[in-house]
Amino acid sequence: MTNSILEKQFDTAMMEVYTRAKSEANYIASIFHQMLIRQGGLATARQLINDPKESIGYTELFLRKRLDLTVEAVVYDNSKWHALFDNDEMEKIQKRLEVHGYFN
């Protein structure tokens, strides 16, 4: 599978997680949605993952006990997406999820 196909599939997955957060966690991630529209799923995910501080959306989903709906969890839980991120980004994802008890 070429990276461009994988990136398009990832864009779809990111839009789906936005929709799921809205319907399942009653969280409207409007900033995340705007980012997806403006720059696409991969650039949005990289920006959020590489930010040293968790996003407002991450915190909101943590408070709702729905870390499974975060960009980090979507990437971590599906090995298909791992090829889109470098080792440093994957380490950041795992560490952020660990710190917030995702694996417990």
KAUR-V257376 format. One record per helix or strand of 2 or more residues. SS is the DSSP state (H for helix, E for strand). FROM is the first residue (numbers start at 1). TO is the last residue. If there is no record, write none. Layout:
BEGIN
ss=SS from=FROM to=TO
ss=SS from=FROM to=TO
END
This chain:
BEGIN
ss=H from=3 to=24
ss=H from=30 to=50
ss=H from=56 to=63
ss=H from=67 to=69
ss=H from=71 to=77
ss=H from=79 to=84
ss=H from=87 to=99
END
